């Protein structure tokens, strides 16, 4: 470790004190790297369970009930319905302008609180989907395990750090 290790009583005592302080710190505040590893394992396990539960492979169709399949199908409908419905409004306006105008006058009679309710439902539906996507993406990037240090086989003397090597060897003792 250096000169301090060579002093008879102080070197060993300092090393023991350092270990004790490290143990106390780990008891008070968990190791960030270990916490990241545990979070990654929990996320991996949750995804494995989710994959096993919602796998839609042909052989797994027998395990899912008709109700589960119906709910999955209904969950996929709102976006296409809104997209094709909007395009359908443009087509309807070009094909039958009088009927389109009549329907739009009917929509003008809808009270404002009902429009607010519709806006809240649509924004919560799509907002929740977007928030879920953002959380999953951020969680994946934030909780990826730290990269292992690379030990190159053909490292030259210029690539090595003698002080670092000495410290690693002292930690192994």
Helices and strands as residue ranges (DSSP letters): H 3-6, H 8-28, H 32-54, G 58-60, H 66-75, H 77-95, H 97-108, H 112-142, G 157-159, H 162-172
